[in-house]
Amino acid sequence: MVVTNAKMSLLPEAIGQLVHMSEVICFDCGTLAPDRTGPVHRYIDASPGCWQLYCELQDWRNALTGDEGVTTAQHLVDAYAAQHATNPDRRNRQSVAVHLMSLCASLEFEISGTKLRAMIGNWTHQDYHLRRPTPDGYPVTIRNVKDASSRHRAAIVDEMATSTWSAWSPHHEEIRTLLVKCLA
């Protein structure tokens, strides 16, 4: 489905000219993303435009420092992966489970992003099943993060993480059980 953005954007090279940007709805997270072709992740089922939005945030994410910054960066990775959970590929099932466990550990057990980064690698080499049902949608997506000013972006990422974890509530007990098993 292609939609034309109701907003019009001013491009720096076309000052004074209004340009309509064509957008599509990402089939996994539901965000409006640029309608484009191009690279996508090997197993995360994001539209090319949605993947582009995520990739455009990598310099910002990598510049985050300190325990709070690393936690925000981890929230971004975790929430984005958890919002793209429809591919039944083994690697994606592992990714979704591990990133949901990371969100749970951070949001419910207050484990920092720095500690999580050291722990997550030990959680990946298991066979996790495909979680169904997946959430119907997410109130905060990568588009909200990308559109936020640098000053407000970390707070939007935290909202994205919290709302993503909340959207997966039918699976919370199972994810908590997996997390406790991995932390033992």
PyMOL commands that set and color helices and strands:
alter all, ss='L'
color gray80, all
select helices_A, chain A and resi 12-14+48-55+58-62+66-82+90-109+113-123+142-147+150-167+169-183
alter helices_A, ss='H'
color red, helices_A
select strands_A, chain A and resi 2-4+22-25+32-34
alter strands_A, ss='S'
color yellow, strands_A
deselect
rebuild
show_as cartoon
